[in-house]
Amino acid sequence: MKLSFKTILLPLAGVFILASCEKVIDIDPRYISSEIMIEGEITDDSIAPTSVKISQSLGLNDSRSFPEVSGAIVVISDESGVSDTLKESKPGLYTSNHIVGRLGATYKLNVIVDNKTYTATSTMPNTKVPLDTITLTNGFSGSKLVTPIFVDPVGLGNFYRLKLQINDKFSEGLFLFDDKVVDGGVNQRPMFDQSTSFEAGDKIRVKMMCINEDVYQYFYTLDEQSQSGSPANPPCNIQGAKLGYFSAHTVSEKEIQITE
């Protein structure tokens, strides 16, 4: 059996999103209006800060990366009435260590940029699935394969997003799993990314997040668009925005070091 698996290259996906806008409204892409992109995360990790990144999308002929949006008002609150205004720790990045996610709790995001309000809610999964270990095996032509080992709980509806880090650099790939094929099974499928390579002494870290279905579908759709050029926008769960997501999720991490 195989676990549903997707590899996403976000920069490429972003290009196809903008390209698809040109197909929908049928105008010269040089004049496509910019859009606010909001990427918000709150986790059960008491060390990692809650964060919201705000940037501005650009037209296809603009060679700059997405510019950061400063001066926004960013507030995250929970269902019990606890509220926190995030501080801009660097341009476009708003963070806080005062509010930490809890299993099953629902969180609300409120962002104000240039007098326009964007809102979203996200409920952290009730169950935290731990990443048990990661293994490193030999692949083709001397390559190395990183495999995250974890047990999916019995019962459909579990969704995972994983990140691969080599030393201090994250892989460009994002990896998605769901449990529609292997419910209650042990994952043993490698995280294959042609853009990565490993050497002796490298530290390899895998970060696994238990996410909600709407966040899974956002990244899944980005991947589908990058492959097919579909004209549809990704299913953003932020009211008032066309790009981005707000995710309350759990985090589990493991690290190994290549010895030979």
PASEBA-1860 file (N, C-alpha, C; in nm, 3 decimals):
! residues 260
1> MKLSFKTI> 0.083/-0.120/0.000/0.000/0.000/0.000/0.086/0.125/0.000 ~ 0.036/0.228/-0.060/0.112/0.353/-0.065/0.035/0.464/0.004 ~ 0.108/0.546/0.075/0.048/0.663/0.139/0.047/0.776/0.039 ~ -0.065/0.848/0.032/-0.074/0.959/-0.062/0.035/1.059/-0.034 ~ 0.106/1.100/-0.138/0.230/1.176/-0.119/0.243/1.280/-0.227 ~ 0.276/1.403/-0.187/0.295/1.511/-0.284/0.422/1.586/-0.252 ~ 0.494/1.626/-0.355/0.609/1.712/-0.339/0.579/1.844/-0.407 ~ 0.598/1.956/-0.334/0.558/2.086/-0.386/0.677/2.178/-0.391
9> LLPLAGVF> 0.697/2.245/-0.502/0.797/2.349/-0.512/0.723/2.481/-0.516 ~ 0.723/2.551/-0.403/0.640/2.670/-0.390/0.672/2.780/-0.490 ~ 0.798/2.813/-0.514/0.822/2.920/-0.610/0.761/2.890/-0.745 ~ 0.773/2.764/-0.793/0.715/2.726/-0.920/0.564/2.733/-0.914 ~ 0.506/2.688/-0.800/0.361/2.693/-0.786/0.311/2.835/-0.794 ~ 0.384/2.928/-0.731/0.343/3.067/-0.733/0.341/3.123/-0.873 ~ 0.437/3.081/-0.956/0.440/3.129/-1.094/0.316/3.085/-1.169 ~ 0.276/2.959/-1.147/0.159/2.910/-1.217/0.031/2.973/-1.167
17> ILASCEKV> 0.028/3.009/-1.039/-0.091/3.078/-0.988/-0.109/3.209/-1.063 ~ -0.001/3.286/-1.075/-0.012/3.415/-1.143/-0.040/3.396/-1.290 ~ 0.021/3.293/-1.350/-0.004/3.268/-1.490/-0.150/3.233/-1.513 ~ -0.209/3.155/-1.419/-0.348/3.116/-1.436/-0.440/3.235/-1.424 ~ -0.401/3.337/-1.344/-0.483/3.458/-1.336/-0.494/3.523/-1.472 ~ -0.388/3.520/-1.550/-0.390/3.580/-1.683/-0.492/3.509/-1.771 ~ -0.506/3.376/-1.755/-0.602/3.302/-1.834/-0.745/3.336/-1.795 ~ -0.767/3.360/-1.666/-0.903/3.385/-1.618/-0.954/3.520/-1.665
25> IDIDPRYI> -0.874/3.625/-1.644/-0.925/3.760/-1.674/-0.881/3.810/-1.811 ~ -0.794/3.734/-1.880/-0.760/3.762/-2.018/-0.708/3.904/-2.039 ~ -0.608/3.944/-1.959/-0.544/4.072/-1.979/-0.394/4.052/-1.983 ~ -0.324/4.154/-2.025/-0.179/4.149/-2.028/-0.128/4.128/-1.887 ~ -0.046/4.023/-1.861/0.000/3.995/-1.725/0.081/4.107/-1.664 ~ 0.132/4.201/-1.746/0.207/4.313/-1.691/0.119/4.402/-1.605 ~ -0.012/4.391/-1.623/-0.102/4.479/-1.550/-0.187/4.406/-1.447 ~ -0.146/4.283/-1.412/-0.217/4.210/-1.307/-0.198/4.282/-1.174
33> SSEIMIEG> -0.307/4.307/-1.103/-0.297/4.376/-0.974/-0.235/4.284/-0.871 ~ -0.162/4.343/-0.777/-0.097/4.264/-0.674/-0.199/4.219/-0.570 ~ -0.165/4.113/-0.500/-0.252/4.057/-0.396/-0.173/4.038/-0.268 ~ -0.242/4.053/-0.156/-0.181/4.025/-0.027/-0.172/3.873/-0.006 ~ -0.057/3.826/0.038/-0.041/3.686/0.075/-0.014/3.678/0.225 ~ -0.095/3.600/0.297/-0.082/3.585/0.441/-0.056/3.438/0.472 ~ 0.052/3.410/0.545/0.088/3.274/0.584/0.102/3.271/0.736 ~ -0.001/3.218/0.804/-0.003/3.221/0.950/0.000/3.082/1.010
41> EITDDSIA> 0.077/3.067/1.120/0.088/2.938/1.186/0.091/2.954/1.338 ~ 0.013/2.871/1.406/0.021/2.859/1.551/0.034/2.711/1.581 ~ 0.130/2.675/1.668/0.159/2.534/1.694/0.156/2.505/1.844 ~ 0.173/2.377/1.876/0.179/2.335/2.016/0.321/2.340/2.070 ~ 0.414/2.395/1.992/0.554/2.407/2.032/0.571/2.534/2.115 ~ 0.605/2.519/2.243/0.616/2.635/2.332/0.744/2.715/2.307 ~ 0.836/2.659/2.230/0.961/2.729/2.202/0.951/2.810/2.072 ~ 0.899/2.749/1.967/0.885/2.820/1.839/0.774/2.923/1.850
49> PTSVKISQ> 0.797/3.045/1.803/0.695/3.149/1.815/0.579/3.128/1.718 ~ 0.461/3.174/1.759/0.350/3.188/1.666/0.390/3.293/1.563 ~ 0.362/3.268/1.437/0.412/3.360/1.334/0.310/3.383/1.224 ~ 0.314/3.503/1.168/0.233/3.539/1.051/0.324/3.617/0.956 ~ 0.338/3.566/0.835/0.417/3.633/0.734/0.324/3.698/0.633 ~ 0.347/3.827/0.605/0.262/3.899/0.511/0.349/3.955/0.398 ~ 0.311/3.925/0.275/0.385/3.973/0.160/0.288/4.015/0.050 ~ 0.342/4.065/-0.058/0.261/4.117/-0.168/0.300/4.045/-0.296
57> SLGLNDSR> 0.202/3.986/-0.365/0.230/3.923/-0.492/0.250/4.029/-0.599 ~ 0.321/3.993/-0.707/0.355/4.089/-0.811/0.317/4.036/-0.948 ~ 0.322/4.121/-1.049/0.293/4.080/-1.185/0.400/3.987/-1.239 ~ 0.368/3.915/-1.346/0.459/3.815/-1.399/0.589/3.873/-1.451 ~ 0.589/3.998/-1.495/0.710/4.055/-1.551/0.798/4.120/-1.446 ~ 0.760/4.110/-1.319/0.839/4.170/-1.212/0.935/4.065/-1.159 ~ 1.065/4.093/-1.167/1.166/3.994/-1.129/1.194/3.991/-0.979 ~ 1.136/4.083/-0.903/1.162/4.085/-0.760/1.088/3.972/-0.689
65> SFPEVSGA> 1.140/3.932/-0.574/1.067/3.837/-0.492/0.949/3.909/-0.427 ~ 0.858/3.832/-0.368/0.741/3.893/-0.306/0.787/3.989/-0.195 ~ 0.757/4.119/-0.205/0.802/4.213/-0.102/0.724/4.197/0.027 ~ 0.792/4.220/0.140/0.727/4.209/0.270/0.634/4.328/0.292 ~ 0.530/4.303/0.371/0.433/4.407/0.405/0.451/4.443/0.551 ~ 0.495/4.565/0.577/0.517/4.613/0.714/0.399/4.698/0.761 ~ 0.395/4.717/0.891/0.296/4.806/0.949/0.157/4.749/0.963 ~ 0.140/4.618/0.949/0.009/4.556/0.965/-0.025/4.538/1.112
73> IVVISDES> -0.152/4.527/1.141/-0.200/4.492/1.275/-0.240/4.345/1.269 ~ -0.177/4.262/1.352/-0.199/4.118/1.348/-0.237/4.069/1.487 ~ -0.354/4.009/1.500/-0.404/3.961/1.629/-0.448/3.816/1.615 ~ -0.406/3.733/1.710/-0.453/3.594/1.717/-0.521/3.575/1.852 ~ -0.639/3.515/1.850/-0.715/3.491/1.974/-0.767/3.348/1.974 ~ -0.800/3.298/2.096/-0.855/3.163/2.104/-0.998/3.169/2.153 ~ -1.061/3.053/2.161/-1.203/3.045/2.194/-1.232/3.078/2.340 ~ -1.129/3.081/2.425/-1.149/3.115/2.565/-1.137/3.265/2.592
81> GVSDTLKE> -1.105/3.341/2.488/-1.095/3.485/2.504/-0.953/3.539/2.515 ~ -0.853/3.451/2.516/-0.714/3.496/2.519/-0.679/3.556/2.384 ~ -0.621/3.676/2.387/-0.588/3.746/2.264/-0.448/3.804/2.272 ~ -0.377/3.803/2.159/-0.240/3.854/2.158/-0.214/3.929/2.027 ~ -0.157/4.048/2.038/-0.118/4.125/1.920/0.028/4.094/1.889 ~ 0.052/4.041/1.771/0.186/4.001/1.733/0.273/4.122/1.701 ~ 0.403/4.109/1.730/0.498/4.216/1.703/0.571/4.189/1.571 ~ 0.605/4.294/1.499/0.679/4.279/1.375/0.827/4.261/1.410
89> SKPGLYTS> 0.872/4.135/1.409/1.010/4.104/1.449/1.110/4.138/1.340 ~ 1.067/4.133/1.214/1.145/4.182/1.101/1.045/4.214/0.991 ~ 1.085/4.289/0.888/0.987/4.333/0.788/0.898/4.220/0.736 ~ 0.768/4.236/0.755/0.672/4.140/0.704/0.650/4.017/0.788 ~ 0.726/3.999/0.897/0.712/3.882/0.984/0.666/3.925/1.122 ~ 0.551/3.874/1.164/0.489/3.911/1.292/0.489/3.787/1.381 ~ 0.543/3.800/1.503/0.561/3.684/1.590/0.518/3.712/1.733 ~ 0.498/3.602/1.807/0.465/3.610/1.950/0.500/3.480/2.019
97> NHIVGRLG> 0.549/3.488/2.142/0.573/3.371/2.225/0.472/3.363/2.340 ~ 0.371/3.449/2.336/0.276/3.457/2.446/0.152/3.371/2.427 ~ 0.129/3.321/2.306/0.013/3.237/2.282/0.060/3.108/2.216 ~ 0.028/2.995/2.279/0.073/2.863/2.232/-0.049/2.777/2.204 ~ -0.043/2.702/2.094/-0.157/2.621/2.054/-0.182/2.503/2.145 ~ -0.310/2.465/2.155/-0.352/2.350/2.234/-0.433/2.255/2.146 ~ -0.419/2.124/2.171/-0.492/2.025/2.094/-0.642/2.052/2.100 ~ -0.706/2.052/1.984/-0.850/2.068/1.976/-0.901/2.210/1.988
105> ATYKLNVI> -0.814/2.306/2.018/-0.857/2.446/2.035/-0.869/2.516/1.901 ~ -0.962/2.613/1.895/-0.986/2.689/1.773/-0.928/2.829/1.789 ~ -0.860/2.876/1.685/-0.793/3.006/1.688/-0.843/3.094/1.575 ~ -0.846/3.223/1.604/-0.891/3.320/1.504/-0.777/3.416/1.473 ~ -0.757/3.442/1.345/-0.657/3.536/1.297/-0.727/3.660/1.244 ~ -0.679/3.777/1.285/-0.733/3.903/1.236/-0.616/3.991/1.191 ~ -0.615/4.027/1.063/-0.508/4.107/1.006/-0.567/4.232/0.942 ~ -0.507/4.346/0.970/-0.548/4.471/0.906/-0.428/4.527/0.830
113> VDNKTYTA> -0.446/4.544/0.700/-0.343/4.603/0.613/-0.407/4.712/0.530 ~ -0.358/4.836/0.544/-0.411/4.949/0.467/-0.562/4.961/0.482 ~ -0.609/4.948/0.607/-0.750/4.963/0.642/-0.839/4.851/0.586 ~ -0.780/4.745/0.535/-0.858/4.630/0.491/-0.835/4.515/0.588 ~ -0.943/4.446/0.625/-0.936/4.340/0.726/-0.943/4.201/0.661 ~ -0.857/4.113/0.710/-0.855/3.973/0.666/-0.872/3.886/0.791 ~ -0.957/3.784/0.782/-0.985/3.700/0.899/-0.979/3.552/0.861 ~ -0.949/3.469/0.960/-0.946/3.324/0.938/-0.959/3.253/1.072
121> TSTMPNTK> -1.006/3.131/1.068/-1.009/3.046/1.187/-0.946/2.912/1.152 ~ -0.886/2.848/1.253/-0.828/2.716/1.234/-0.832/2.642/1.366 ~ -0.870/2.514/1.360/-0.876/2.431/1.479/-0.762/2.330/1.477 ~ -0.685/2.328/1.585/-0.574/2.233/1.592/-0.631/2.090/1.604 ~ -0.574/1.993/1.532/-0.621/1.854/1.543/-0.623/1.807/1.688 ~ -0.719/1.719/1.718/-0.732/1.667/1.854/-0.621/1.570/1.892 ~ -0.560/1.509/1.792/-0.458/1.408/1.816/-0.325/1.453/1.760 ~ -0.220/1.443/1.841/-0.086/1.470/1.794/-0.019/1.339/1.758
129> VPLDTITL> 0.019/1.324/1.631/0.087/1.204/1.585/0.237/1.228/1.595 ~ 0.309/1.151/1.675/0.453/1.174/1.690/0.532/1.117/1.573 ~ 0.637/1.186/1.537/0.735/1.134/1.442/0.829/1.045/1.522 ~ 0.823/0.914/1.499/0.898/0.820/1.581/1.047/0.826/1.555 ~ 1.084/0.826/1.428/1.226/0.832/1.391/1.237/0.865/1.245 ~ 1.358/0.893/1.199/1.384/0.907/1.057/1.502/0.817/1.022 ~ 1.497/0.757/0.905/1.603/0.667/0.862/1.666/0.719/0.734 ~ 1.790/0.678/0.711/1.863/0.716/0.591/1.909/0.590/0.522
137> TNGFSGSK> 1.865/0.571/0.398/1.900/0.451/0.323/1.961/0.490/0.188 ~ 2.027/0.395/0.126/2.089/0.418/-0.004/1.985/0.408/-0.115 ~ 1.989/0.508/-0.205/1.901/0.507/-0.321/1.979/0.473/-0.446 ~ 1.928/0.520/-0.561/1.994/0.492/-0.687/2.116/0.581/-0.704 ~ 2.217/0.529/-0.771/2.338/0.604/-0.808/2.404/0.671/-0.688 ~ 2.404/0.603/-0.575/2.470/0.656/-0.458/2.393/0.762/-0.381 ~ 2.268/0.789/-0.420/2.188/0.889/-0.349/2.141/0.836/-0.214 ~ 2.100/0.927/-0.127/2.049/0.892/0.004/1.900/0.928/0.012
145> LVTPIFVD> 1.823/0.842/0.077/1.681/0.865/0.092/1.646/0.879/0.240 ~ 1.573/0.986/0.273/1.527/1.011/0.409/1.383/0.963/0.422 ~ 1.359/0.877/0.520/1.225/0.823/0.540/1.175/0.857/0.680 ~ 1.063/0.929/0.693/1.004/0.954/0.824/0.919/0.834/0.867 ~ 0.942/0.784/0.988/0.867/0.670/1.038/0.767/0.718/1.143 ~ 0.639/0.697/1.116/0.534/0.731/1.212/0.413/0.643/1.187 ~ 0.330/0.630/1.289/0.211/0.545/1.281/0.088/0.633/1.269 ~ 0.015/0.617/1.160/-0.109/0.691/1.141/-0.218/0.631/1.229
153> PVGLGNFY> -0.291/0.714/1.306/-0.398/0.660/1.391/-0.509/0.598/1.307 ~ -0.575/0.499/1.362/-0.688/0.437/1.295/-0.803/0.537/1.286 ~ -0.863/0.547/1.170/-0.971/0.642/1.146/-0.927/0.746/1.043 ~ -1.006/0.761/0.937/-0.971/0.854/0.830/-0.978/0.999/0.877 ~ -0.904/1.084/0.808/-0.911/1.228/0.837/-0.784/1.286/0.894 ~ -0.672/1.215/0.880/-0.543/1.268/0.927/-0.463/1.319/0.808 ~ -0.407/1.438/0.825/-0.333/1.503/0.717/-0.200/1.553/0.772 ~ -0.095/1.538/0.691/0.040/1.570/0.737/0.113/1.656/0.634
161> RLKLQIND> 0.193/1.747/0.686/0.284/1.826/0.605/0.423/1.811/0.667 ~ 0.523/1.782/0.585/0.658/1.761/0.637/0.756/1.855/0.569 ~ 0.861/1.892/0.644/0.969/1.972/0.590/1.100/1.900/0.615 ~ 1.190/1.911/0.519/1.321/1.848/0.527/1.428/1.956/0.538 ~ 1.512/1.945/0.641/1.619/2.042/0.663/1.754/1.972/0.662 ~ 1.846/2.026/0.583/1.984/1.975/0.580/2.074/2.082/0.638 ~ 2.134/2.053/0.753/2.212/2.151/0.828/2.124/2.272/0.858 ~ 2.158/2.390/0.808/2.078/2.509/0.838/1.985/2.549/0.724
169> KFSEGLFL> 1.971/2.464/0.624/1.894/2.500/0.505/1.779/2.404/0.484 ~ 1.658/2.460/0.464/1.542/2.377/0.433/1.540/2.341/0.285 ~ 1.500/2.218/0.256/1.476/2.177/0.118/1.363/2.260/0.060 ~ 1.369/2.283/-0.072/1.261/2.357/-0.138/1.133/2.275/-0.144 ~ 1.144/2.146/-0.128/1.026/2.061/-0.139/0.941/2.063/-0.013 ~ 0.810/2.060/-0.033/0.715/2.038/0.076/0.648/1.905/0.049 ~ 0.631/1.824/0.153/0.581/1.689/0.136/0.448/1.674/0.211 ~ 0.348/1.622/0.140/0.215/1.605/0.197/0.176/1.459/0.200
177> FDDKVVDG> 0.110/1.420/0.311/0.056/1.285/0.324/-0.090/1.296/0.369 ~ -0.173/1.199/0.326/-0.301/1.180/0.392/-0.316/1.030/0.420 ~ -0.429/0.991/0.480/-0.443/0.851/0.519/-0.555/0.780/0.444 ~ -0.587/0.829/0.324/-0.697/0.769/0.249/-0.664/0.629/0.200 ~ -0.537/0.601/0.178/-0.497/0.469/0.128/-0.449/0.379/0.242 ~ -0.365/0.434/0.328/-0.311/0.355/0.439/-0.360/0.416/0.570 ~ -0.475/0.373/0.615/-0.531/0.422/0.741/-0.483/0.332/0.854 ~ -0.419/0.391/0.954/-0.371/0.314/1.067/-0.242/0.239/1.042
185> GVNQRPMF> -0.174/0.270/0.932/-0.051/0.200/0.899/0.074/0.277/0.938 ~ 0.189/0.214/0.917/0.319/0.274/0.945/0.374/0.333/0.815 ~ 0.409/0.460/0.817/0.467/0.520/0.698/0.612/0.475/0.682 ~ 0.644/0.429/0.562/0.781/0.391/0.530/0.819/0.443/0.391 ~ 0.749/0.547/0.345/0.780/0.602/0.214/0.882/0.715/0.227 ~ 0.988/0.714/0.143/1.092/0.817/0.154/1.044/0.954/0.112 ~ 1.113/1.055/0.159/1.093/1.193/0.116/1.192/1.218/0.002 ~ 1.146/1.201/-0.120/1.236/1.212/-0.235/1.232/1.353/-0.292
193> DQSTSFEA> 1.347/1.415/-0.302/1.358/1.551/-0.356/1.488/1.559/-0.435 ~ 1.478/1.575/-0.567/1.596/1.577/-0.653/1.685/1.697/-0.628 ~ 1.633/1.800/-0.560/1.713/1.920/-0.539/1.807/1.907/-0.419 ~ 1.798/1.796/-0.345/1.881/1.779/-0.226/1.992/1.677/-0.248 ~ 2.100/1.696/-0.176/2.210/1.599/-0.174/2.268/1.598/-0.033 ~ 2.332/1.487/0.003/2.383/1.471/0.138/2.530/1.434/0.135 ~ 2.601/1.478/0.239/2.741/1.444/0.254/2.767/1.399/0.398 ~ 2.877/1.330/0.417/2.913/1.286/0.552/2.925/1.407/0.644
201> GDKIRVKM> 2.867/1.394/0.763/2.869/1.504/0.860/2.745/1.590/0.858 ~ 2.664/1.578/0.752/2.542/1.659/0.744/2.443/1.619/0.854 ~ 2.377/1.720/0.910/2.268/1.696/1.003/2.136/1.707/0.927 ~ 2.054/1.605/0.942/1.926/1.601/0.871/1.813/1.607/0.973 ~ 1.726/1.703/0.957/1.613/1.719/1.047/1.483/1.715/0.966 ~ 1.385/1.642/1.018/1.252/1.636/0.958/1.152/1.694/1.057 ~ 1.072/1.786/1.009/0.966/1.849/1.089/0.832/1.801/1.034 ~ 0.754/1.733/1.118/0.624/1.682/1.077/0.512/1.758/1.148
209> MCINEDVY> 0.416/1.802/1.070/0.303/1.879/1.122/0.173/1.805/1.094 ~ 0.089/1.789/1.195/-0.046/1.738/1.176/-0.136/1.857/1.145 ~ -0.187/1.863/1.023/-0.260/1.980/0.976/-0.405/1.947/0.950 ~ -0.484/2.051/0.924/-0.624/2.033/0.889/-0.639/2.009/0.740 ~ -0.754/1.958/0.701/-0.778/1.926/0.560/-0.774/2.050/0.472 ~ -0.823/2.166/0.521/-0.824/2.285/0.435/-0.683/2.331/0.403 ~ -0.590/2.320/0.499/-0.451/2.356/0.473/-0.388/2.254/0.377 ~ -0.418/2.127/0.398/-0.370/2.023/0.307/-0.416/2.052/0.165
217> QYFYTLDE> -0.543/2.086/0.149/-0.598/2.111/0.015/-0.535/2.235/-0.048 ~ -0.498/2.334/0.032/-0.432/2.453/-0.021/-0.301/2.415/-0.089 ~ -0.216/2.341/-0.018/-0.087/2.303/-0.074/-0.102/2.198/-0.185 ~ -0.198/2.108/-0.169/-0.224/2.007/-0.272/-0.263/2.075/-0.404 ~ -0.349/2.176/-0.394/-0.393/2.247/-0.514/-0.280/2.325/-0.578 ~ -0.193/2.385/-0.496/-0.076/2.452/-0.551/0.007/2.357/-0.636 ~ 0.023/2.236/-0.586/0.101/2.136/-0.660/0.031/2.098/-0.789 ~ -0.100/2.077/-0.784/-0.174/2.042/-0.904/-0.163/2.152/-1.008
225> QSQSGSPA> -0.171/2.277/-0.965/-0.161/2.390/-1.058/-0.022/2.400/-1.118 ~ 0.080/2.368/-1.039/0.217/2.375/-1.091/0.240/2.273/-1.201 ~ 0.164/2.163/-1.198/0.181/2.059/-1.298/0.091/2.077/-1.419 ~ -0.029/2.134/-1.397/-0.126/2.141/-1.507/-0.155/2.282/-1.556 ~ -0.115/2.385/-1.478/-0.148/2.522/-1.517/-0.296/2.552/-1.504 ~ -0.365/2.486/-1.412/-0.508/2.507/-1.391/-0.537/2.653/-1.359 ~ -0.646/2.712/-1.414/-0.676/2.853/-1.392/-0.741/2.885/-1.258 ~ -0.766/2.786/-1.174/-0.835/2.812/-1.048/-0.739/2.863/-0.942
233> NPPCNIQG> -0.791/2.948/-0.851/-0.711/2.990/-0.736/-0.707/2.877/-0.633 ~ -0.600/2.867/-0.554/-0.597/2.766/-0.448/-0.702/2.799/-0.343 ~ -0.754/2.699/-0.271/-0.861/2.723/-0.173/-0.808/2.788/-0.045 ~ -0.784/2.916/-0.050/-0.733/2.992/0.065/-0.839/2.996/0.175 ~ -0.799/2.972/0.300/-0.896/2.973/0.411/-0.899/3.106/0.485 ~ -0.845/3.211/0.422/-0.844/3.345/0.483/-0.946/3.433/0.411 ~ -1.045/3.481/0.484/-1.147/3.567/0.426/-1.086/3.699/0.383 ~ -1.112/3.739/0.258/-1.062/3.865/0.206/-0.932/3.850/0.129
241> AKLGYFSA> -0.867/3.733/0.137/-0.741/3.710/0.068/-0.758/3.598/-0.034 ~ -0.680/3.603/-0.142/-0.681/3.500/-0.244/-0.563/3.405/-0.232 ~ -0.461/3.448/-0.159/-0.340/3.368/-0.145/-0.304/3.355/0.003 ~ -0.260/3.235/0.042/-0.215/3.216/0.180/-0.300/3.117/0.257 ~ -0.266/3.101/0.385/-0.335/3.005/0.470/-0.313/3.044/0.616 ~ -0.401/2.993/0.702/-0.384/3.004/0.847/-0.397/2.864/0.903 ~ -0.294/2.817/0.974/-0.289/2.678/1.018/-0.258/2.666/1.166 ~ -0.346/2.599/1.240/-0.318/2.559/1.378/-0.283/2.410/1.373
249> HTVSEKEI> -0.158/2.376/1.407/-0.116/2.237/1.391/-0.015/2.196/1.497 ~ 0.003/2.066/1.510/0.102/2.011/1.601/0.235/1.996/1.528 ~ 0.343/1.986/1.605/0.476/1.973/1.547/0.553/1.863/1.618 ~ 0.620/1.777/1.541/0.709/1.676/1.595/0.832/1.671/1.505 ~ 0.952/1.666/1.566/1.075/1.674/1.490/1.175/1.566/1.534 ~ 1.255/1.523/1.438/1.364/1.429/1.465/1.485/1.470/1.382 ~ 1.605/1.436/1.435/1.729/1.471/1.367/1.825/1.355/1.371 ~ 1.895/1.334/1.260/2.003/1.234/1.255/2.123/1.301/1.187
257> QITE> 2.240/1.239/1.201/2.360/1.290/1.136/2.423/1.180/1.052 ~ 2.464/1.217/0.930/2.528/1.122/0.841/2.671/1.098/0.890 ~ 2.703/0.974/0.913/2.837/0.943/0.966/2.933/0.893/0.860 ~ 2.881/0.854/0.744/2.970/0.804/0.638/2.911/0.831/0.502
END
